[in-house]
Amino acid sequence: MTRPLFETTLDMGVERRVAQAYAKHYHLKPHKKPAQALYDYDMVSAISDRVIVRIEIKGRKPEYRNLIEKNGYMLSAKKFKALQLLHGKIPVALVVVFMDSPDIHSFSFSPHKVQDVSFAIGGRTKKKRDDRDVEEVAYIPWKHFVKLEGRND
């Protein structure tokens, strides 16, 4: 059974704008993946239509910034492990934006960056939407995220 889609229209709008800004920064073209795909966008060469990088985009409320910078970015361990396995000939990146900032932060799933990722039981514990909101999660150290130029919303 597939899980319900919790993404809002606002989330998808932010995601689209971030994908466009990321693509512009690297001179690529964004191609949206279907709903509930493992990641959000293929970033394609403007010249050859070859997929250059796959990205998962996450928008976060500004009140979580300090927690993320201190403890690391929390992602479902299942998603983390699947994206890590997918990273190879075609790189995979996790792209994070805070809703109050034009800055784009990118994490590459390259082997040397995943070594100090830690795992715990956590997730959405205060306002659970369903039983799958509490699960094993990965904490990605914030120091492994690279800040790109600001997006143009």
Buried (B, 14 or more C-beta within 10 A) or exposed (E): EEEEEEBEEEBBEBBBBBBBBBBBBBEBBBBEBEEEEEBBBBBBEEEEEEBBBBBBBBBBEEEEBEEBEEBBBBBBBEBBBBBBEBBEEEBBBBBBBBBEBEEBBBBBBEEEBBEEBEEEEBBBEEEEEEEEBEBBBBBBBBEBBEEBEEBEE
